[in-house]
Amino acid sequence: MTQTQLDESVEYLKKKGFESPEIGIVLGTGLGQLVDGIENPIEAHYNHIPHFPLATVEFHSGKLIYGTIAGKKVAVMQGRFHLYEGYDFVDITYPIRVMHQLGIQKLFVSNAAGAINLDFKKGEIMLIEDHINLQGGSPLAFKNVSAFGDRFVDMSEPYDLDMRKKIEGIAQKEGISIRKGVYASVVGPQLETKAEYRMLKMVGADAVGMSTVPEVIVANHLRLPIVAVSVLTDECDPDNLQPVNVQEIIAIAGKAEPKMIQLFTELIKQL
Ligand code: HPA
């Protein structure tokens, strides 16, 4: 990744009309309905944006959408890049750097995740308070990182406190029950074994998924305030583990998504 590449990506998007978005939003697996609420949308397919990672077949619908939600200019990633698709940490976080250079001042992130904390149920929303990086690498471990910011990035409060409080307030007001907890990121794409679910519980995870943490690290590198939510799609009970059903995971994400959309939309109004 070079500054010239970033400049070229940004120039392409600006020419398409992506003028100073205020908020960047990353939508996770099964969480695409939010884009239906974008007014005056302009779409850029990932494969057409210079220097974006080349989308894989299963990922052909990935696009960046610019428009307004509740009167604020947004850039929304419909679909994200994952390590399990064979990309590296720098690839999968490239779009975050592009959105930052376009001008976003806040980042909203969503994902589908498994519930490790068995008080939490599938279909519920978890506000991420902290995370554990179990992906075995960092998006900041590259040679010229200091050209883009600090190398040793502080992670004492990676999720913005003010936006977390606002989300909690909105949830209470709108009657949406939300959980709060720690998200652990794994590479995937295989799901976890019973022994791994036991380990995740022991190390303090409340939810597990295959994304988000690299993007959050880069957003911290860029000093972008972040709010992140997990839509819990399955219950990871090692003593009663059922074979995974990816179709069901996607269906549950879709069913819970309106709550996430409501939280994000109300938060946009408050910013
Ligand atoms: N593990 C990892 N990733 C996931 C899960 C899970 O149980 N559910 C949804 N994404």
py3Dmol code that shows the C-alpha trace and the ligand (Angstrom):
import py3Dmol

protein = """\
ATOM      1  CA  MET A   1       0.000   0.000   0.000  1.00  0.00           C
ATOM      2  CA  THR A   2       1.280   3.449  -0.936  1.00  0.00           C
ATOM      3  CA  GLN A   3      -0.041   6.961  -0.541  1.00  0.00           C
ATOM      4  CA  THR A   4      -0.212   7.233  -4.334  1.00  0.00           C
ATOM      5  CA  GLN A   5      -2.528   4.220  -4.474  1.00  0.00           C
ATOM      6  CA  LEU A   6      -4.762   5.712  -1.799  1.00  0.00           C
ATOM      7  CA  ASP A   7      -4.829   9.015  -3.697  1.00  0.00           C
ATOM      8  CA  GLU A   8      -5.881   7.215  -6.880  1.00  0.00           C
ATOM      9  CA  SER A   9      -8.670   5.291  -5.130  1.00  0.00           C
ATOM     10  CA  VAL A  10      -9.944   8.504  -3.563  1.00  0.00           C
ATOM     11  CA  GLU A  11      -9.741  10.432  -6.814  1.00  0.00           C
ATOM     12  CA  TYR A  12     -11.837   7.778  -8.601  1.00  0.00           C
ATOM     13  CA  LEU A  13     -14.509   7.953  -5.906  1.00  0.00           C
ATOM     14  CA  LYS A  14     -14.543  11.754  -5.773  1.00  0.00           C
ATOM     15  CA  LYS A  15     -15.039  11.846  -9.544  1.00  0.00           C
ATOM     16  CA  LYS A  16     -18.053   9.572  -9.081  1.00  0.00           C
ATOM     17  CA  GLY A  17     -19.507  12.051  -6.609  1.00  0.00           C
ATOM     18  CA  PHE A  18     -18.318  10.747  -3.233  1.00  0.00           C
ATOM     19  CA  GLU A  19     -18.056  14.263  -1.756  1.00  0.00           C
ATOM     20  CA  SER A  20     -16.883  14.425   1.879  1.00  0.00           C
ATOM     21  CA  PRO A  21     -18.849  11.638   3.571  1.00  0.00           C
ATOM     22  CA  GLU A  22     -19.082  12.208   7.319  1.00  0.00           C
ATOM     23  CA  ILE A  23     -19.672   8.647   8.452  1.00  0.00           C
ATOM     24  CA  GLY A  24     -18.296   5.334   7.183  1.00  0.00           C
ATOM     25  CA  ILE A  25     -20.339   2.176   7.729  1.00  0.00           C
ATOM     26  CA  VAL A  26     -19.171  -1.431   7.293  1.00  0.00           C
ATOM     27  CA  LEU A  27     -21.942  -4.009   6.891  1.00  0.00           C
ATOM     28  CA  GLY A  28     -21.303  -7.586   7.937  1.00  0.00           C
ATOM     29  CA  THR A  29     -22.488 -10.935   6.600  1.00  0.00           C
ATOM     30  CA  GLY A  30     -26.259 -11.022   6.098  1.00  0.00           C
ATOM     31  CA  LEU A  31     -26.504  -7.335   7.020  1.00  0.00           C
ATOM     32  CA  GLY A  32     -27.175  -5.598   3.716  1.00  0.00           C
ATOM     33  CA  GLN A  33     -30.651  -4.111   4.181  1.00  0.00           C
ATOM     34  CA  LEU A  34     -29.332  -0.844   5.596  1.00  0.00           C
ATOM     35  CA  VAL A  35     -28.415   0.216   2.055  1.00  0.00           C
ATOM     36  CA  ASP A  36     -32.131   0.358   1.137  1.00  0.00           C
ATOM     37  CA  GLY A  37     -32.397   3.410   3.395  1.00  0.00           C
ATOM     38  CA  ILE A  38     -29.649   5.402   1.667  1.00  0.00           C
ATOM     39  CA  GLU A  39     -31.003   8.430  -0.154  1.00  0.00           C
ATOM     40  CA  ASN A  40     -29.577   9.518  -3.527  1.00  0.00           C
ATOM     41  CA  PRO A  41     -27.175   6.578  -3.636  1.00  0.00           C
ATOM     42  CA  ILE A  42     -24.082   6.448  -5.831  1.00  0.00           C
ATOM     43  CA  GLU A  43     -22.501   2.994  -6.121  1.00  0.00           C
ATOM     44  CA  ALA A  44     -18.912   1.980  -6.778  1.00  0.00           C
ATOM     45  CA  HIS A  45     -18.233  -1.729  -7.232  1.00  0.00           C
ATOM     46  CA  TYR A  46     -15.118  -2.837  -5.405  1.00  0.00           C
ATOM     47  CA  ASN A  47     -13.723  -4.312  -8.616  1.00  0.00           C
ATOM     48  CA  HIS A  48     -13.889  -0.903 -10.288  1.00  0.00           C
ATOM     49  CA  ILE A  49     -12.146   1.108  -7.570  1.00  0.00           C
ATOM     50  CA  PRO A  50      -8.434   1.383  -8.341  1.00  0.00           C
ATOM     51  CA  HIS A  51      -6.238  -0.628  -5.926  1.00  0.00           C
ATOM     52  CA  PHE A  52      -9.142  -2.128  -4.020  1.00  0.00           C
ATOM     53  CA  PRO A  53      -8.541  -5.823  -3.348  1.00  0.00           C
ATOM     54  CA  LEU A  54      -9.933  -7.848  -6.254  1.00  0.00           C
ATOM     55  CA  ALA A  55     -13.241  -9.297  -5.124  1.00  0.00           C
ATOM     56  CA  THR A  56     -13.570 -13.073  -5.138  1.00  0.00           C
ATOM     57  CA  VAL A  57     -16.452 -14.861  -6.869  1.00  0.00           C
ATOM     58  CA  GLU A  58     -18.573 -15.271  -3.766  1.00  0.00           C
ATOM     59  CA  PHE A  59     -18.022 -11.618  -3.133  1.00  0.00           C
ATOM     60  CA  HIS A  60     -19.022 -10.199  -6.512  1.00  0.00           C
ATOM     61  CA  SER A  61     -21.738  -7.966  -5.061  1.00  0.00           C
ATOM     62  CA  GLY A  62     -19.343  -5.980  -2.878  1.00  0.00           C
ATOM     63  CA  LYS A  63     -19.738  -2.267  -3.322  1.00  0.00           C
ATOM     64  CA  LEU A  64     -19.168   1.066  -1.690  1.00  0.00           C
ATOM     65  CA  ILE A  65     -22.305   3.209  -1.614  1.00  0.00           C
ATOM     66  CA  TYR A  66     -22.383   6.944  -1.042  1.00  0.00           C
ATOM     67  CA  GLY A  67     -25.504   8.879  -0.128  1.00  0.00           C
ATOM     68  CA  THR A  68     -27.353  10.345   2.816  1.00  0.00           C
ATOM     69  CA  ILE A  69     -29.016   8.792   5.841  1.00  0.00           C
ATOM     70  CA  ALA A  70     -30.978  11.074   8.156  1.00  0.00           C
ATOM     71  CA  GLY A  71     -29.503  14.053   6.345  1.00  0.00           C
ATOM     72  CA  LYS A  72     -25.864  13.032   6.887  1.00  0.00           C
ATOM     73  CA  LYS A  73     -23.479  12.002   4.147  1.00  0.00           C
ATOM     74  CA  VAL A  74     -22.378   8.396   4.477  1.00  0.00           C
ATOM     75  CA  ALA A  75     -20.110   5.899   2.711  1.00  0.00           C
ATOM     76  CA  VAL A  76     -21.373   2.362   3.234  1.00  0.00           C
ATOM     77  CA  MET A  77     -19.436  -0.809   2.519  1.00  0.00           C
ATOM     78  CA  GLN A  78     -21.896  -3.485   1.475  1.00  0.00           C
ATOM     79  CA  GLY A  79     -19.732  -6.499   2.122  1.00  0.00           C
ATOM     80  CA  ARG A  80     -16.211  -6.507   3.468  1.00  0.00           C
ATOM     81  CA  PHE A  81     -12.974  -8.381   2.784  1.00  0.00           C
ATOM     82  CA  HIS A  82     -12.010 -11.242   5.105  1.00  0.00           C
ATOM     83  CA  LEU A  83      -8.711 -12.944   5.878  1.00  0.00           C
ATOM     84  CA  TYR A  84     -10.364 -16.279   5.117  1.00  0.00           C
ATOM     85  CA  GLU A  85     -10.776 -15.266   1.479  1.00  0.00           C
ATOM     86  CA  GLY A  86      -6.994 -15.238   1.187  1.00  0.00           C
ATOM     87  CA  TYR A  87      -6.405 -11.502   1.564  1.00  0.00           C
ATOM     88  CA  ASP A  88      -3.829 -10.156   3.975  1.00  0.00           C
ATOM     89  CA  PHE A  89      -4.353  -7.700   6.834  1.00  0.00           C
ATOM     90  CA  VAL A  90      -3.312  -4.677   4.773  1.00  0.00           C
ATOM     91  CA  ASP A  91      -5.711  -5.627   1.924  1.00  0.00           C
ATOM     92  CA  ILE A  92      -8.763  -6.054   4.116  1.00  0.00           C
ATOM     93  CA  THR A  93      -8.267  -2.715   5.851  1.00  0.00           C
ATOM     94  CA  TYR A  94      -7.480  -0.719   2.700  1.00  0.00           C
ATOM     95  CA  PRO A  95     -11.109   0.455   2.328  1.00  0.00           C
ATOM     96  CA  ILE A  96     -11.013   1.951   5.840  1.00  0.00           C
ATOM     97  CA  ARG A  97      -8.017   4.077   4.843  1.00  0.00           C
ATOM     98  CA  VAL A  98      -9.803   5.123   1.650  1.00  0.00           C
ATOM     99  CA  MET A  99     -12.956   6.164   3.533  1.00  0.00           C
ATOM    100  CA  HIS A 100     -10.792   8.065   6.013  1.00  0.00           C
ATOM    101  CA  GLN A 101      -9.075   9.926   3.218  1.00  0.00           C
ATOM    102  CA  LEU A 102     -12.485  10.701   1.691  1.00  0.00           C
ATOM    103  CA  GLY A 103     -13.195  12.520   4.936  1.00  0.00           C
ATOM    104  CA  ILE A 104     -15.212  10.285   7.267  1.00  0.00           C
ATOM    105  CA  GLN A 105     -15.023  11.369  10.882  1.00  0.00           C
ATOM    106  CA  LYS A 106     -16.702   8.350  12.459  1.00  0.00           C
ATOM    107  CA  LEU A 107     -16.815   4.645  11.667  1.00  0.00           C
ATOM    108  CA  PHE A 108     -19.711   2.262  12.324  1.00  0.00           C
ATOM    109  CA  VAL A 109     -18.957  -1.459  12.046  1.00  0.00           C
ATOM    110  CA  SER A 110     -21.263  -4.468  12.137  1.00  0.00           C
ATOM    111  CA  ASN A 111     -20.751  -8.197  11.979  1.00  0.00           C
ATOM    112  CA  ALA A 112     -22.469 -11.523  12.474  1.00  0.00           C
ATOM    113  CA  ALA A 113     -20.997 -13.395  15.427  1.00  0.00           C
ATOM    114  CA  GLY A 114     -21.465 -16.481  17.535  1.00  0.00           C
ATOM    115  CA  ALA A 115     -22.493 -16.066  21.183  1.00  0.00           C
ATOM    116  CA  ILE A 116     -19.860 -17.451  23.542  1.00  0.00           C
ATOM    117  CA  ASN A 117     -21.571 -15.942  26.574  1.00  0.00           C
ATOM    118  CA  LEU A 118     -24.543 -18.287  26.917  1.00  0.00           C
ATOM    119  CA  ASP A 119     -26.655 -15.659  28.682  1.00  0.00           C
ATOM    120  CA  PHE A 120     -26.787 -14.097  25.209  1.00  0.00           C
ATOM    121  CA  LYS A 121     -29.221 -15.515  22.650  1.00  0.00           C
ATOM    122  CA  LYS A 122     -29.212 -15.709  18.874  1.00  0.00           C
ATOM    123  CA  GLY A 123     -31.013 -12.774  17.300  1.00  0.00           C
ATOM    124  CA  GLU A 124     -29.731 -10.380  19.972  1.00  0.00           C
ATOM    125  CA  ILE A 125     -27.435  -7.419  19.362  1.00  0.00           C
ATOM    126  CA  MET A 126     -24.172  -7.020  21.264  1.00  0.00           C
ATOM    127  CA  LEU A 127     -22.478  -3.650  21.529  1.00  0.00           C
ATOM    128  CA  ILE A 128     -18.730  -4.344  21.350  1.00  0.00           C
ATOM    129  CA  GLU A 129     -16.898  -2.825  24.317  1.00  0.00           C
ATOM    130  CA  ASP A 130     -13.505  -4.404  23.739  1.00  0.00           C
ATOM    131  CA  HIS A 131     -11.884  -7.129  21.661  1.00  0.00           C
ATOM    132  CA  ILE A 132      -9.342  -9.933  21.606  1.00  0.00           C
ATOM    133  CA  ASN A 133      -7.304 -10.322  18.434  1.00  0.00           C
ATOM    134  CA  LEU A 134      -6.850 -14.052  17.799  1.00  0.00           C
ATOM    135  CA  GLN A 135      -6.083 -13.653  14.102  1.00  0.00           C
ATOM    136  CA  GLY A 136      -2.343 -13.991  14.548  1.00  0.00           C
ATOM    137  CA  GLY A 137      -1.287 -10.737  12.937  1.00  0.00           C
ATOM    138  CA  SER A 138      -1.809  -7.012  12.656  1.00  0.00           C
ATOM    139  CA  PRO A 139      -2.790  -4.614   9.859  1.00  0.00           C
ATOM    140  CA  LEU A 140      -0.085  -2.286  11.203  1.00  0.00           C
ATOM    141  CA  ALA A 141       2.775  -4.782  10.777  1.00  0.00           C
ATOM    142  CA  PHE A 142       4.168  -3.463   7.503  1.00  0.00           C
ATOM    143  CA  LYS A 143       7.397  -1.726   6.598  1.00  0.00           C
ATOM    144  CA  ASN A 144       6.339   1.862   5.947  1.00  0.00           C
ATOM    145  CA  VAL A 145       3.611   2.073   8.572  1.00  0.00           C
ATOM    146  CA  SER A 146       5.154   5.215  10.070  1.00  0.00           C
ATOM    147  CA  ALA A 147       4.343   7.056   6.829  1.00  0.00           C
ATOM    148  CA  PHE A 148       0.674   6.567   7.749  1.00  0.00           C
ATOM    149  CA  GLY A 149       0.749   7.167  11.516  1.00  0.00           C
ATOM    150  CA  ASP A 150       2.173   5.773  14.734  1.00  0.00           C
ATOM    151  CA  ARG A 151       3.463   2.223  14.799  1.00  0.00           C
ATOM    152  CA  PHE A 152       2.641   1.574  18.450  1.00  0.00           C
ATOM    153  CA  VAL A 153      -1.034   2.440  18.503  1.00  0.00           C
ATOM    154  CA  ASP A 154      -2.799   2.838  21.833  1.00  0.00           C
ATOM    155  CA  MET A 155      -5.658   0.363  22.272  1.00  0.00           C
ATOM    156  CA  SER A 156      -6.737   1.224  25.808  1.00  0.00           C
ATOM    157  CA  GLU A 157     -10.213   2.308  24.600  1.00  0.00           C
ATOM    158  CA  PRO A 158     -10.622   1.215  20.979  1.00  0.00           C
ATOM    159  CA  TYR A 159     -14.422   1.685  20.908  1.00  0.00           C
ATOM    160  CA  ASP A 160     -15.626   5.258  21.354  1.00  0.00           C
ATOM    161  CA  LEU A 161     -17.203   5.775  24.766  1.00  0.00           C
ATOM    162  CA  ASP A 162     -19.454   8.632  23.745  1.00  0.00           C
ATOM    163  CA  MET A 163     -21.025   6.718  20.833  1.00  0.00           C
ATOM    164  CA  ARG A 164     -21.404   3.624  23.032  1.00  0.00           C
ATOM    165  CA  LYS A 165     -23.346   5.655  25.583  1.00  0.00           C
ATOM    166  CA  LYS A 166     -25.501   7.102  22.821  1.00  0.00           C
ATOM    167  CA  ILE A 167     -26.268   3.593  21.464  1.00  0.00           C
ATOM    168  CA  GLU A 168     -27.243   2.443  24.945  1.00  0.00           C
ATOM    169  CA  GLY A 169     -29.526   5.449  25.333  1.00  0.00           C
ATOM    170  CA  ILE A 170     -31.137   4.831  21.941  1.00  0.00           C
ATOM    171  CA  ALA A 171     -31.644   1.123  22.721  1.00  0.00           C
ATOM    172  CA  GLN A 172     -33.360   1.995  25.973  1.00  0.00           C
ATOM    173  CA  LYS A 173     -35.577   4.620  24.391  1.00  0.00           C
ATOM    174  CA  GLU A 174     -36.545   2.416  21.438  1.00  0.00           C
ATOM    175  CA  GLY A 175     -37.096  -0.693  23.562  1.00  0.00           C
ATOM    176  CA  ILE A 176     -34.303  -2.672  21.889  1.00  0.00           C
ATOM    177  CA  SER A 177     -32.574  -4.994  24.326  1.00  0.00           C
ATOM    178  CA  ILE A 178     -28.835  -4.957  23.725  1.00  0.00           C
ATOM    179  CA  ARG A 179     -25.964  -6.834  25.310  1.00  0.00           C
ATOM    180  CA  LYS A 180     -22.458  -5.510  25.867  1.00  0.00           C
ATOM    181  CA  GLY A 181     -19.291  -7.511  25.668  1.00  0.00           C
ATOM    182  CA  VAL A 182     -15.953  -8.585  24.273  1.00  0.00           C
ATOM    183  CA  TYR A 183     -15.584  -9.709  20.638  1.00  0.00           C
ATOM    184  CA  ALA A 184     -12.863 -12.219  19.766  1.00  0.00           C
ATOM    185  CA  SER A 185     -11.717 -12.394  16.143  1.00  0.00           C
ATOM    186  CA  VAL A 186     -10.534 -15.620  14.525  1.00  0.00           C
ATOM    187  CA  VAL A 187      -9.353 -16.223  10.953  1.00  0.00           C
ATOM    188  CA  GLY A 188     -11.912 -18.876   9.984  1.00  0.00           C
ATOM    189  CA  PRO A 189     -13.456 -19.886   7.689  1.00  0.00           C
ATOM    190  CA  GLN A 190     -13.988 -23.103   9.613  1.00  0.00           C
ATOM    191  CA  LEU A 191     -16.181 -22.693  12.635  1.00  0.00           C
ATOM    192  CA  GLU A 192     -14.791 -23.516  16.082  1.00  0.00           C
ATOM    193  CA  THR A 193     -14.448 -26.863  17.778  1.00  0.00           C
ATOM    194  CA  LYS A 194     -16.029 -27.491  21.155  1.00  0.00           C
ATOM    195  CA  ALA A 195     -12.584 -27.181  22.736  1.00  0.00           C
ATOM    196  CA  GLU A 196     -12.069 -23.833  21.005  1.00  0.00           C
ATOM    197  CA  TYR A 197     -15.422 -22.520  22.246  1.00  0.00           C
ATOM    198  CA  ARG A 198     -14.403 -23.524  25.794  1.00  0.00           C
ATOM    199  CA  MET A 199     -11.114 -21.692  25.341  1.00  0.00           C
ATOM    200  CA  LEU A 200     -12.832 -18.574  24.013  1.00  0.00           C
ATOM    201  CA  LYS A 201     -15.056 -18.474  27.061  1.00  0.00           C
ATOM    202  CA  MET A 202     -12.072 -18.907  29.375  1.00  0.00           C
ATOM    203  CA  VAL A 203     -10.116 -16.066  27.804  1.00  0.00           C
ATOM    204  CA  GLY A 204     -13.022 -13.683  28.314  1.00  0.00           C
ATOM    205  CA  ALA A 205     -14.799 -13.531  24.962  1.00  0.00           C
ATOM    206  CA  ASP A 206     -18.559 -12.943  24.815  1.00  0.00           C
ATOM    207  CA  ALA A 207     -18.796 -13.335  21.046  1.00  0.00           C
ATOM    208  CA  VAL A 208     -16.648 -14.715  18.232  1.00  0.00           C
ATOM    209  CA  GLY A 209     -16.410 -13.834  14.569  1.00  0.00           C
ATOM    210  CA  MET A 210     -14.072 -13.608  11.598  1.00  0.00           C
ATOM    211  CA  SER A 211     -13.828  -9.861  10.995  1.00  0.00           C
ATOM    212  CA  THR A 212     -13.947  -6.363  12.519  1.00  0.00           C
ATOM    213  CA  VAL A 213     -10.778  -6.371  14.647  1.00  0.00           C
ATOM    214  CA  PRO A 214      -8.380  -5.489  11.784  1.00  0.00           C
ATOM    215  CA  GLU A 215     -10.666  -2.636  10.696  1.00  0.00           C
ATOM    216  CA  VAL A 216     -10.913  -1.380  14.270  1.00  0.00           C
ATOM    217  CA  ILE A 217      -7.129  -1.439  14.681  1.00  0.00           C
ATOM    218  CA  VAL A 218      -6.684   0.621  11.516  1.00  0.00           C
ATOM    219  CA  ALA A 219      -9.427   3.047  12.542  1.00  0.00           C
ATOM    220  CA  ASN A 220      -7.554   3.542  15.826  1.00  0.00           C
ATOM    221  CA  HIS A 221      -4.380   4.077  13.813  1.00  0.00           C
ATOM    222  CA  LEU A 222      -6.269   6.836  11.986  1.00  0.00           C
ATOM    223  CA  ARG A 223      -7.785   8.146  15.244  1.00  0.00           C
ATOM    224  CA  LEU A 224     -11.265   7.543  13.885  1.00  0.00           C
ATOM    225  CA  PRO A 225     -13.894   7.070  16.600  1.00  0.00           C
ATOM    226  CA  ILE A 226     -15.590   3.677  16.189  1.00  0.00           C
ATOM    227  CA  VAL A 227     -18.817   2.087  17.250  1.00  0.00           C
ATOM    228  CA  ALA A 228     -19.281  -1.631  16.541  1.00  0.00           C
ATOM    229  CA  VAL A 229     -22.113  -4.091  17.011  1.00  0.00           C
ATOM    230  CA  SER A 230     -22.372  -7.848  16.637  1.00  0.00           C
ATOM    231  CA  VAL A 231     -25.582  -9.471  15.544  1.00  0.00           C
ATOM    232  CA  LEU A 232     -25.528 -12.782  17.389  1.00  0.00           C
ATOM    233  CA  THR A 233     -26.444 -15.543  14.971  1.00  0.00           C
ATOM    234  CA  ASP A 234     -25.720 -18.748  16.856  1.00  0.00           C
ATOM    235  CA  GLU A 235     -25.147 -19.988  20.385  1.00  0.00           C
ATOM    236  CA  CYS A 236     -21.762 -21.589  20.881  1.00  0.00           C
ATOM    237  CA  ASP A 237     -22.513 -24.065  23.638  1.00  0.00           C
ATOM    238  CA  PRO A 238     -19.682 -26.608  23.730  1.00  0.00           C
ATOM    239  CA  ASP A 239     -21.749 -29.054  25.775  1.00  0.00           C
ATOM    240  CA  ASN A 240     -24.602 -29.047  23.289  1.00  0.00           C
ATOM    241  CA  LEU A 241     -23.017 -28.120  19.986  1.00  0.00           C
ATOM    242  CA  GLN A 242     -25.127 -28.516  16.841  1.00  0.00           C
ATOM    243  CA  PRO A 243     -23.587 -28.715  13.362  1.00  0.00           C
ATOM    244  CA  VAL A 244     -23.312 -25.235  11.871  1.00  0.00           C
ATOM    245  CA  ASN A 245     -25.905 -24.071   9.393  1.00  0.00           C
ATOM    246  CA  VAL A 246     -24.571 -21.105   7.450  1.00  0.00           C
ATOM    247  CA  GLN A 247     -27.955 -20.468   5.794  1.00  0.00           C
ATOM    248  CA  GLU A 248     -29.509 -20.186   9.245  1.00  0.00           C
ATOM    249  CA  ILE A 249     -26.739 -17.822  10.397  1.00  0.00           C
ATOM    250  CA  ILE A 250     -27.444 -15.539   7.431  1.00  0.00           C
ATOM    251  CA  ALA A 251     -31.211 -15.763   7.974  1.00  0.00           C
ATOM    252  CA  ILE A 252     -30.906 -14.842  11.654  1.00  0.00           C
ATOM    253  CA  ALA A 253     -28.601 -11.936  10.816  1.00  0.00           C
ATOM    254  CA  GLY A 254     -31.223 -10.673   8.350  1.00  0.00           C
ATOM    255  CA  LYS A 255     -34.017 -10.991  10.892  1.00  0.00           C
ATOM    256  CA  ALA A 256     -32.103  -9.083  13.579  1.00  0.00           C
ATOM    257  CA  GLU A 257     -30.817  -6.441  11.186  1.00  0.00           C
ATOM    258  CA  PRO A 258     -33.742  -3.980  11.513  1.00  0.00           C
ATOM    259  CA  LYS A 259     -32.721  -3.441  15.157  1.00  0.00           C
ATOM    260  CA  MET A 260     -29.170  -2.672  14.089  1.00  0.00           C
ATOM    261  CA  ILE A 261     -30.450  -0.297  11.397  1.00  0.00           C
ATOM    262  CA  GLN A 262     -32.588   1.506  13.952  1.00  0.00           C
ATOM    263  CA  LEU A 263     -29.631   1.887  16.332  1.00  0.00           C
ATOM    264  CA  PHE A 264     -27.324   3.166  13.586  1.00  0.00           C
ATOM    265  CA  THR A 265     -29.933   5.509  12.079  1.00  0.00           C
ATOM    266  CA  GLU A 266     -30.778   7.086  15.427  1.00  0.00           C
ATOM    267  CA  LEU A 267     -27.076   7.437  16.211  1.00  0.00           C
ATOM    268  CA  ILE A 268     -26.520   9.205  12.895  1.00  0.00           C
ATOM    269  CA  LYS A 269     -29.282  11.661  13.853  1.00  0.00           C
ATOM    270  CA  GLN A 270     -27.514  12.400  17.157  1.00  0.00           C
ATOM    271  CA  LEU A 271     -24.074  13.064  15.647  1.00  0.00           C
TER     272      LEU A 271
END
"""
ligand_1 = """\
10
HPA
N -17.802 -18.539 15.034
C -17.121 -17.738 14.220
N -17.702 -16.871 13.423
C -19.022 -16.785 13.446
C -19.791 -17.586 14.263
C -19.143 -18.525 15.107
O -19.769 -19.277 15.849
N -21.088 -17.254 14.060
C -21.101 -16.270 13.138
N -19.853 -15.975 12.774
"""
view = py3Dmol.view(width=600, height=400)
view.addModel(protein, "pdb")
view.setStyle({"model": 0}, {"cartoon": {"style": "trace"}})
view.addModel(ligand_1, "xyz")
view.setStyle({"model": 1}, {"stick": {}})
view.zoomTo()
view.show()
